[in-house]
């Protein structure tokens, strides 16, 4: 697929991080700093938008239509990416009680030219239904529709580039799971002797069902599902109460990592996944001689100063 000109800093850097307890076991840790790609389109957000925008341009569409919650980093990233590439953007926002001034993220989206449509939670639940999408395609025929979080074929293809950028012979790569798009892209690209460790941030999230549904939606067969799942290990006990929820233990851990390693994590995604990774290797003290990569998928918008007036 052809390339697209953009101002976002890829490939992102790979930085080593040291833990005293890991040295004697020859465990080497590296951070894939996708959080440094851009302050508004950071982490896996640009990965999942890149080829969607390229496809929209290829089809002659004037803009992107997508979906998200009131604090969605995906919505913010879409607004910026479309503005950057001279395209229009529309976002259907969950919550008809909201308005463009409800928070600083929505305000910034409007500033970047995004048309916000606030819909009820009942309507939002059917956003992936075939008939509903067909109605939207008919009404917004000049827009390319991208699902919530960029969870489509083009999002998966974009996430496959992460592994290609890692010039390192690693054993394990860790990431947080939201829509599972990033984990699927990683799993499709790693070597046979490598493993993707995925940490769901939603309580009760059925990772295998979500991946199977996602792959079916994109036209992949059952053999692809089996290949993807065989490369994945799920760590389901680190949601800390569910999506957007946290505990003092997690907050203190994030502060400790920031203080000791100058690495900033968010409490929704990367903080939970990083905690799971450290906890896993500390407890499995028989694990030795491995090189581990943590994918920092961004999510730090609130701390960048971007939303300050």
C-alpha positions as CSV (number, residue, x, y, z in Angstrom):
1,X,0.0,0.0,0.0
2,X,1.3,3.5,-0.9
3,X,2.6,5.8,1.8
4,X,1.0,9.0,3.1
5,X,2.8,12.2,4.0
6,X,2.3,13.1,7.7
7,X,3.9,15.1,10.5
8,X,3.8,12.3,13.0
9,X,7.1,11.0,14.3
10,X,7.4,7.4,13.1
11,X,9.2,5.2,13.6
12,X,9.0,5.8,17.3
13,X,12.1,5.3,19.4
14,X,12.9,2.2,21.4
15,X,14.4,2.9,24.9
16,X,15.8,0.5,27.4
17,X,14.6,0.6,31.0
18,X,16.4,-1.1,33.9
19,X,15.1,-2.9,37.0
20,X,17.5,-4.0,39.7
21,X,15.7,-7.2,40.3
22,X,15.9,-8.2,36.6
23,X,19.6,-8.0,36.2
24,X,20.7,-11.3,37.8
25,X,18.1,-13.1,35.7
26,X,19.2,-11.4,32.5
27,X,15.8,-9.9,31.8
28,X,16.1,-6.9,29.4
29,X,13.3,-4.4,29.1
30,X,12.7,-1.9,26.3
31,X,9.9,0.6,25.8
32,X,8.5,1.2,22.3
33,X,7.7,4.9,22.7
34,X,4.7,5.3,20.5
35,X,3.5,7.9,23.1
36,X,6.1,10.2,21.5
37,X,4.6,10.1,18.0
38,X,2.6,13.3,18.6
39,X,0.9,15.0,21.5
40,X,-2.6,14.7,19.9
41,X,-2.2,11.7,17.7
42,X,0.0,9.6,19.9
43,X,0.5,5.9,20.5
44,X,-1.6,3.5,18.5
45,X,-4.0,6.2,17.5
46,X,-2.0,7.2,14.4
47,X,-1.3,3.6,13.7
48,X,-5.0,2.9,13.4
49,X,-5.8,6.1,11.5
50,X,-3.0,6.1,8.9
51,X,-4.4,3.6,6.4
52,X,-8.0,4.6,7.0
53,X,-7.1,8.1,5.9
54,X,-5.2,6.8,2.9
55,X,-8.1,4.6,1.9
56,X,-10.5,7.6,2.3
57,X,-8.4,9.6,0.0
58,X,-8.1,6.8,-2.5
59,X,-11.9,6.5,-2.7
60,X,-12.2,10.3,-3.2
61,X,-14.0,10.8,0.2
62,X,-14.1,14.3,1.6
63,X,-13.8,13.2,5.3
64,X,-13.9,10.6,8.0
65,X,-16.9,9.7,10.1
66,X,-16.3,7.9,13.4
67,X,-17.5,7.2,16.9
68,X,-16.4,7.7,20.5
69,X,-17.1,8.7,24.0
70,X,-16.8,12.2,25.5
71,X,-13.2,11.7,26.5
72,X,-12.0,9.7,23.5
73,X,-8.4,10.0,22.5
74,X,-9.5,8.4,19.2
75,X,-11.9,11.3,18.5
76,X,-9.2,13.9,19.3
77,X,-6.7,12.1,17.1
78,X,-9.2,11.8,14.2
79,X,-9.9,15.5,14.4
80,X,-6.3,16.5,14.2
81,X,-5.3,13.9,11.5
82,X,-8.2,15.0,9.3
83,X,-7.4,18.7,9.8
84,X,-3.7,17.9,8.9
85,X,-4.7,16.1,5.7
86,X,-7.2,18.7,4.5
87,X,-10.2,16.4,5.3
88,X,-13.5,17.0,7.1
89,X,-14.4,15.0,10.2
90,X,-17.6,14.0,11.9
91,X,-17.8,12.2,15.2
92,X,-20.9,10.6,16.7
93,X,-20.5,11.0,20.5
94,X,-22.1,8.8,23.1
95,X,-24.4,10.9,25.3
96,X,-27.1,13.2,23.9
97,X,-27.0,15.2,27.1
98,X,-23.5,16.5,26.1
99,X,-22.5,19.5,24.0
100,X,-19.3,20.8,22.3
101,X,-18.4,22.6,25.5
102,X,-18.8,19.7,27.8
103,X,-15.0,19.1,28.2
104,X,-11.7,20.3,26.8
105,X,-11.3,17.4,24.5
106,X,-14.6,18.1,22.7
107,X,-13.7,21.8,22.6
108,X,-10.4,21.0,20.9
109,X,-12.1,18.7,18.4
110,X,-14.4,21.6,17.4
111,X,-11.4,23.9,17.2
112,X,-9.8,21.5,14.7
113,X,-13.0,21.5,12.6
114,X,-14.7,18.4,13.7
115,X,-18.5,18.2,13.5
116,X,-19.8,16.6,16.7
117,X,-23.1,14.8,16.7
118,X,-24.4,13.8,20.1
119,X,-26.5,10.6,20.2
120,X,-28.3,8.6,22.9
121,X,-26.6,5.6,24.5
122,X,-29.3,3.4,23.0
123,X,-28.4,4.6,19.5
124,X,-24.7,4.3,20.2
125,X,-25.1,0.6,21.1
126,X,-26.1,-0.2,17.5
127,X,-23.3,1.8,15.9
128,X,-21.8,-1.4,14.4
129,X,-25.1,-2.9,13.1
130,X,-25.2,-3.5,9.4
131,X,-28.5,-1.7,8.8
132,X,-27.5,1.3,10.9
133,X,-24.2,1.7,9.1
134,X,-25.9,1.4,5.7
135,X,-28.2,4.3,6.7
136,X,-25.2,6.4,7.6
137,X,-23.4,5.5,4.4
138,X,-26.4,6.7,2.5
139,X,-26.7,10.0,4.4
140,X,-23.0,10.7,4.6
141,X,-22.0,9.2,1.3
142,X,-18.9,11.5,0.9
143,X,-17.4,10.3,4.2
144,X,-15.4,7.2,4.9
145,X,-16.8,5.5,8.1
146,X,-14.2,4.3,10.6
147,X,-15.4,2.3,13.6
148,X,-14.8,3.3,17.2
149,X,-11.1,3.2,18.1
150,X,-10.2,2.4,14.4
151,X,-11.0,-1.2,14.9
152,X,-11.1,-2.3,11.2
153,X,-8.8,-3.9,8.6
154,X,-6.9,-0.7,8.0
155,X,-6.4,-0.2,11.7
156,X,-4.9,-3.8,11.9
157,X,-2.6,-3.1,9.0
158,X,-1.4,0.1,10.6
159,X,-0.6,-1.7,13.8
160,X,1.5,-4.3,12.0
161,X,4.1,-1.6,11.3
162,X,5.0,-1.5,15.0
163,X,6.8,-4.9,14.9
164,X,8.6,-3.9,11.6
165,X,10.0,-0.9,13.4
166,X,11.6,-2.9,16.2
167,X,15.2,-3.5,15.3
168,X,15.7,-5.9,18.2
169,X,15.6,-9.7,18.6
170,X,13.0,-9.8,21.4
171,X,11.0,-12.6,23.0
172,X,7.9,-10.9,24.4
173,X,5.9,-7.8,23.6
174,X,3.3,-6.4,26.0
175,X,0.3,-4.1,25.3
176,X,-3.0,-3.0,26.7
177,X,-6.2,-4.2,25.1
178,X,-9.2,-1.9,24.4
179,X,-10.6,-2.9,21.0
180,X,-7.9,-5.6,20.5
181,X,-6.9,-4.0,17.2
182,X,-3.3,-3.4,18.3
183,X,-2.9,-6.9,19.7
184,X,-4.2,-8.4,16.5
185,X,-1.8,-6.4,14.4
186,X,1.1,-7.4,16.6
187,X,0.1,-11.1,16.7
188,X,-0.1,-11.2,12.9
189,X,3.5,-9.9,12.5
190,X,5.6,-11.5,15.2
191,X,7.9,-14.5,14.6
192,X,7.0,-18.0,15.6
193,X,9.2,-17.9,18.7
194,X,7.9,-14.6,20.0
195,X,4.8,-13.9,22.1
196,X,2.3,-11.1,22.5
197,X,1.2,-10.5,26.1
198,X,-2.1,-8.6,26.1
199,X,-3.7,-6.9,29.2
200,X,-7.4,-6.2,28.9
201,X,-8.4,-3.0,30.8
202,X,-12.1,-3.8,30.9
203,X,-13.4,-5.9,33.6
204,X,-14.9,-9.2,32.4
205,X,-13.6,-8.6,28.8
206,X,-13.7,-11.7,26.7
207,X,-10.6,-11.2,24.7
208,X,-11.0,-14.3,22.5
209,X,-14.6,-13.5,21.5
210,X,-13.7,-9.9,20.8
211,X,-10.8,-11.0,18.5
212,X,-12.9,-13.6,16.8
213,X,-15.7,-11.0,16.1
214,X,-13.2,-8.4,14.9
215,X,-11.5,-10.8,12.5
216,X,-14.8,-12.1,11.1
217,X,-16.0,-8.5,10.5
218,X,-12.9,-7.9,8.4
219,X,-13.4,-11.1,6.4
220,X,-10.7,-13.3,8.0
221,X,-11.3,-17.0,8.3
222,X,-11.1,-19.3,11.3
223,X,-7.5,-20.3,10.5
224,X,-6.5,-16.7,10.9
225,X,-8.2,-16.5,14.3
226,X,-6.4,-19.6,15.4
227,X,-3.0,-18.2,14.3
228,X,-3.6,-14.9,16.0
229,X,-4.8,-16.5,19.3
230,X,-1.8,-18.9,19.3
231,X,0.5,-16.0,19.4
232,X,-1.3,-14.3,22.3
233,X,-1.2,-14.7,26.1
234,X,-3.9,-12.8,28.0
235,X,-3.5,-11.4,31.5
236,X,-7.0,-10.8,32.7
237,X,-6.5,-9.8,36.4
238,X,-5.3,-6.3,36.0
239,X,-8.4,-4.2,35.2
240,X,-8.3,-2.6,38.7
241,X,-12.1,-2.5,38.8
242,X,-12.9,-1.9,35.2
243,X,-12.5,0.6,32.4
244,X,-11.5,4.0,33.6
245,X,-11.3,2.8,37.2
246,X,-8.2,2.7,39.4
247,X,-6.9,2.0,42.9
248,X,-4.4,3.6,45.2
249,X,-2.0,0.7,44.4
250,X,-2.1,1.4,40.7
251,X,-1.8,5.2,41.2
252,X,1.2,4.7,43.5
253,X,2.8,2.3,41.0
254,X,2.4,4.9,38.2
255,X,4.0,7.6,40.4
256,X,6.9,5.3,41.3
257,X,7.6,4.5,37.6
258,X,7.5,8.2,36.8
259,X,9.8,9.1,39.6
260,X,12.4,6.3,39.2
261,X,12.4,6.0,35.4
262,X,11.0,9.3,34.0
263,X,8.4,7.3,32.2
264,X,4.8,8.6,32.3
265,X,1.9,6.1,32.1
266,X,-1.9,6.7,32.2
267,X,-4.2,4.9,34.6
268,X,-6.7,3.7,31.9
269,X,-4.4,1.7,29.6
270,X,-0.6,1.8,29.9
271,X,-0.4,2.0,33.7
272,X,-2.4,-1.3,34.0
273,X,-0.5,-3.1,31.3
274,X,2.9,-2.0,32.7
275,X,1.9,-3.1,36.2
276,X,0.9,-6.5,34.8
277,X,4.2,-6.9,33.0
278,X,6.3,-6.0,36.0
279,X,4.2,-8.2,38.3
280,X,4.4,-11.1,35.9
281,X,8.2,-11.2,35.7
282,X,8.7,-10.5,39.4
283,X,6.5,-13.4,40.4
284,X,7.8,-15.8,37.8
285,X,11.3,-15.8,39.2
286,X,12.3,-18.9,37.1
287,X,12.0,-16.9,33.9
288,X,15.4,-15.9,32.7
289,X,17.3,-14.7,29.6
290,X,14.5,-12.9,27.9
291,X,14.3,-9.6,26.0
292,X,10.9,-7.8,26.6
293,X,9.3,-4.9,24.8
294,X,6.5,-2.8,26.3
295,X,4.4,-0.9,23.7
296,X,3.5,2.5,25.1
297,X,0.2,3.2,23.3
298,X,-0.1,6.8,24.5
299,X,-3.2,8.1,26.3
300,X,-1.4,10.9,28.0
301,X,-3.3,13.8,26.5
302,X,-4.3,15.3,29.8
303,X,-0.7,15.7,30.8
304,X,0.7,17.3,27.7
305,X,-0.7,20.8,28.1
306,X,-2.4,20.4,24.8
307,X,-5.8,21.0,26.2
308,X,-4.9,24.0,28.3
309,X,-6.3,27.4,27.2
